[in-house]
Amino acid sequence: MNYKIEKVKKSFSLQAENFENNDMNFSKQEYLDYIIKKVDAKKTDCVLEVAAGTCVCGRSLASGVTSVTCLDATPEMLIVGKRAAEDKKISNISFVEGIAEQLPFAEGVFDIVMTRLTFHHYTEMRKPFEEMNRVLKAGGKLVIIDMEAAKKELREIEDYIETLRDNSHVKNRSKDEFLSLYKEYGYEMLVTESAQIPVELSAWMNLTKTQTEIKRKITLQMENEIAGLGQTGFFPYKKNNRIYFDQRWLMMIGKKG
């Protein structure tokens, strides 16, 4: 297996019920609306969201496309997503259990393939990218949204803290690493953007049910950086007497040749 699938499933089974909690910005409507605007789907499009979690992006796209397929390895996440789709009476959506490296679909069947906050769980990037490319039609859009790695000298400490909080994390990737794959597979880049997403430290750790001792350790590292004692790659700051940091998100949309 090309990534720590059992650790991923364990981590996200714990996160499932609170994954769309308003304390986190990952699913805030303003960000979702912006993603949907940039994807610019057509009513005739068939969409696949890979490693979809609760399929928050797919559900947001559903009203403007022909169909949405949500694939994820964690049944608990799919259950939450399916329940939310039923509550909103979304009828053109399906939920499939599976992994990114072995997509259970034929070649060239989707107009849009997208994935959000997933590549940092993969031990290598090529196979998931290759599989998403395989099931995408010629002329279709491949959408990747993920965290951007810190500058080179801070990548190791940043990934160490990410892994302390969630041991299914492998490592963040740079923009150049993503763009090199798009280039290798012959994509025309339509969108390449970076954004700063504010995250409250306690909510971030609570989402993964981080153990108390690890919470203390991470919090101390953040407090030390705020006091000018070392760097973590997170660049934390205080707001309303709480610790925040800004996640760096990349959004890349390529058109398949």
C-alpha positions as CSV (number, residue, x, y, z in Angstrom):
1,M,0.0,0.0,0.0
2,N,1.4,3.4,-1.0
3,Y,0.2,5.3,2.1
4,K,-0.6,4.4,5.7
5,I,-4.1,3.3,4.9
6,E,-4.9,1.8,8.3
7,K,-3.6,4.9,10.1
8,V,-5.7,7.1,7.7
9,K,-8.8,5.1,8.4
10,K,-8.3,5.1,12.1
11,S,-7.6,8.9,12.2
12,F,-10.6,9.8,10.0
13,S,-13.0,7.4,11.7
14,L,-12.3,9.6,14.8
15,Q,-12.7,12.8,12.9
16,A,-15.9,11.9,11.0
17,E,-18.6,13.3,13.3
18,N,-16.9,16.6,13.8
19,F,-15.2,17.0,10.4
20,E,-17.6,19.8,9.3
21,N,-17.6,21.5,12.7
22,N,-18.0,25.2,12.6
23,D,-14.9,25.6,14.8
24,M,-12.8,24.5,11.8
25,N,-12.4,26.5,8.6
26,F,-12.0,23.5,6.3
27,S,-15.7,23.4,5.4
28,K,-16.6,27.1,5.8
29,Q,-19.1,28.1,3.1
30,E,-17.0,31.1,1.9
31,Y,-14.1,28.7,1.0
32,L,-16.4,26.2,-0.5
33,D,-18.1,28.9,-2.6
34,Y,-14.7,30.0,-3.8
35,I,-13.6,26.5,-4.8
36,I,-16.8,25.9,-6.7
37,K,-16.4,29.2,-8.5
38,K,-12.9,28.3,-9.6
39,V,-13.8,24.7,-10.6
40,D,-16.4,26.3,-13.0
41,A,-18.3,23.0,-13.6
42,K,-20.9,22.6,-16.3
43,K,-24.4,21.1,-15.9
44,T,-23.3,18.2,-18.1
45,D,-20.3,17.3,-16.0
46,C,-19.8,14.0,-14.1
47,V,-17.6,14.7,-11.1
48,L,-15.4,12.4,-9.0
49,E,-14.1,13.5,-5.6
50,V,-11.2,11.3,-4.5
51,A,-10.4,10.6,-0.8
52,A,-13.5,12.8,-0.3
53,G,-14.0,12.4,3.4
54,T,-17.6,13.6,4.0
55,C,-17.7,14.8,0.3
56,V,-18.2,18.4,1.3
57,C,-16.8,19.6,-2.1
58,G,-18.8,17.1,-4.1
59,R,-22.0,18.0,-2.2
60,S,-21.4,21.7,-2.9
61,L,-21.0,21.0,-6.6
62,A,-23.9,18.6,-7.0
63,S,-26.7,21.1,-7.8
64,G,-24.7,22.3,-10.8
65,V,-23.6,19.1,-12.4
66,T,-25.1,15.8,-13.8
67,S,-23.6,13.5,-11.1
68,V,-21.1,13.4,-8.3
69,T,-19.2,10.3,-7.1
70,C,-17.6,10.4,-3.7
71,L,-14.8,7.9,-3.0
72,D,-13.1,7.4,0.4
73,A,-11.4,4.7,2.3
74,T,-13.1,5.4,5.7
75,P,-16.7,4.1,5.9
76,E,-17.5,6.5,8.9
77,M,-16.7,9.5,6.7
78,L,-18.9,8.3,3.9
79,I,-21.8,7.6,6.3
80,V,-21.6,11.2,7.6
81,G,-21.5,12.5,4.0
82,K,-24.4,10.3,2.9
83,R,-26.5,11.5,5.8
84,A,-25.8,15.1,5.0
85,A,-26.7,14.6,1.3
86,E,-30.0,12.9,2.3
87,D,-30.8,15.8,4.6
88,K,-30.3,18.2,1.7
89,K,-32.2,15.9,-0.6
90,I,-29.3,15.6,-3.1
91,S,-30.2,12.8,-5.4
92,N,-27.4,12.8,-8.0
93,I,-24.7,11.7,-5.7
94,S,-23.2,8.3,-4.8
95,F,-20.7,7.1,-2.2
96,V,-18.1,4.5,-2.9
97,E,-15.5,2.9,-0.5
98,G,-12.1,2.7,-2.1
99,I,-8.6,4.1,-2.2
100,A,-6.9,6.6,-4.5
101,E,-4.2,4.2,-5.7
102,Q,-6.8,1.8,-7.1
103,L,-9.8,3.7,-8.4
104,P,-12.6,1.3,-9.2
105,F,-13.6,3.1,-12.4
106,A,-12.9,2.7,-16.1
107,E,-10.6,5.0,-18.1
108,G,-11.9,8.5,-19.1
109,V,-15.3,8.5,-17.4
110,F,-15.3,11.8,-15.5
111,D,-15.3,15.4,-16.6
112,I,-13.8,16.6,-13.3
113,V,-11.7,14.8,-10.8
114,M,-10.9,16.6,-7.6
115,T,-9.3,15.9,-4.3
116,R,-8.8,18.1,-1.3
117,L,-6.3,17.9,1.6
118,T,-5.2,14.3,0.7
119,F,-1.7,14.3,-0.8
120,H,-0.1,14.9,2.5
121,H,-1.3,11.4,3.6
122,Y,0.5,9.7,0.6
123,T,4.0,8.3,0.9
124,E,4.4,9.0,-2.8
125,M,2.5,11.2,-5.2
126,R,2.7,9.5,-8.5
127,K,0.2,6.6,-8.2
128,P,-2.7,8.7,-6.9
129,F,-2.1,11.3,-9.6
130,E,-1.8,8.6,-12.2
131,E,-5.1,7.0,-11.2
132,M,-6.9,10.3,-11.2
133,N,-5.5,11.1,-14.6
134,R,-6.5,7.7,-15.9
135,V,-10.2,8.1,-15.0
136,L,-10.4,11.7,-16.3
137,K,-11.6,12.4,-19.8
138,A,-9.4,14.2,-22.3
139,G,-10.1,17.9,-21.9
140,G,-11.3,17.3,-18.3
141,K,-10.2,19.2,-15.2
142,L,-8.0,17.7,-12.5
143,V,-8.4,19.8,-9.3
144,I,-6.0,19.4,-6.4
145,I,-6.2,21.4,-3.2
146,D,-3.7,20.7,-0.5
147,M,-1.4,22.1,2.1
148,E,1.8,23.7,0.9
149,A,5.1,22.7,2.5
150,A,7.0,25.2,4.6
151,K,10.3,26.5,3.2
152,K,13.0,23.9,2.9
153,E,14.7,24.5,6.3
154,L,11.3,24.2,8.2
155,R,9.8,21.3,6.4
156,E,11.1,18.7,8.8
157,I,9.8,20.4,12.0
158,E,6.5,21.2,10.3
159,D,5.9,17.6,9.3
160,Y,7.0,16.4,12.8
161,I,4.3,18.5,14.5
162,E,1.7,17.5,11.9
163,T,2.5,13.9,12.5
164,L,2.4,14.3,16.3
165,R,-1.1,15.6,15.9
166,D,-2.2,13.0,13.3
167,N,0.0,10.0,12.6
168,S,-1.6,9.5,9.3
169,H,0.2,12.6,8.0
170,V,3.2,11.8,5.9
171,K,4.5,15.2,4.6
172,N,3.4,18.4,3.0
173,R,4.5,19.0,-0.6
174,S,5.7,22.1,-2.4
175,K,4.0,23.8,-5.3
176,D,6.8,22.8,-7.6
177,E,6.3,19.1,-6.7
178,F,2.7,19.3,-7.7
179,L,3.3,21.3,-10.9
180,S,6.0,18.9,-12.0
181,L,3.4,16.1,-12.1
182,Y,0.9,18.2,-14.0
183,K,3.6,19.1,-16.5
184,E,4.8,15.5,-16.9
185,Y,1.2,14.3,-17.7
186,G,0.7,17.1,-20.2
187,Y,-1.8,19.3,-18.4
188,E,-2.5,22.9,-19.3
189,M,-2.6,24.8,-16.0
190,L,-5.8,26.9,-15.6
191,V,-5.4,27.8,-11.9
192,T,-2.4,27.9,-9.6
193,E,-3.1,29.8,-6.4
194,S,-2.1,30.0,-2.8
195,A,-4.3,31.0,0.1
196,Q,-3.9,31.5,3.9
197,I,-6.5,29.6,5.9
198,P,-6.7,30.6,9.6
199,V,-6.9,27.7,12.0
200,E,-7.4,27.8,15.8
201,L,-4.9,25.5,17.4
202,S,-7.2,23.9,20.0
203,A,-9.9,23.2,17.4
204,W,-7.3,21.7,15.1
205,M,-6.0,19.3,17.8
206,N,-9.5,18.5,19.0
207,L,-10.6,17.4,15.6
208,T,-8.1,14.5,15.7
209,K,-8.8,13.8,19.4
210,T,-5.1,14.5,20.1
211,Q,-3.9,13.1,23.4
212,T,-3.5,15.6,26.3
213,E,0.2,15.2,26.6
214,I,0.8,15.7,22.9
215,K,-1.5,18.8,23.0
216,R,0.7,20.3,25.7
217,K,3.8,19.5,23.7
218,I,2.5,21.1,20.5
219,T,1.1,24.1,22.4
220,L,4.4,24.7,24.1
221,Q,6.2,24.7,20.7
222,M,3.8,27.3,19.4
223,E,4.0,29.4,22.5
224,N,7.8,29.3,22.3
225,E,7.7,30.5,18.7
226,I,5.4,33.4,19.6
227,A,7.9,34.3,22.3
228,G,10.7,34.3,19.7
229,L,12.2,31.0,20.7
230,G,12.6,28.8,17.6
231,Q,10.5,28.2,14.6
232,T,7.9,25.5,13.7
233,G,6.9,26.3,10.2
234,F,3.4,27.2,11.4
235,F,4.1,30.9,12.2
236,P,1.6,30.9,15.1
237,Y,0.0,34.1,16.5
238,K,-2.4,35.1,19.3
239,K,-5.9,36.4,18.6
240,N,-8.5,36.9,21.4
241,N,-6.0,35.2,23.7
242,R,-6.1,32.0,21.6
243,I,-3.3,30.6,19.4
244,Y,-3.9,30.5,15.7
245,F,-1.8,29.7,12.6
246,D,-2.4,30.1,8.9
247,Q,-2.4,27.0,6.8
248,R,-1.0,27.5,3.4
249,W,-3.4,26.0,0.8
250,L,-2.5,25.4,-2.8
251,M,-5.3,25.2,-5.4
252,M,-4.3,23.8,-8.8
253,I,-6.6,23.1,-11.7
254,G,-5.2,21.5,-14.8
255,K,-6.9,20.7,-18.2
256,K,-6.0,17.3,-19.5
257,G,-4.6,17.3,-23.0
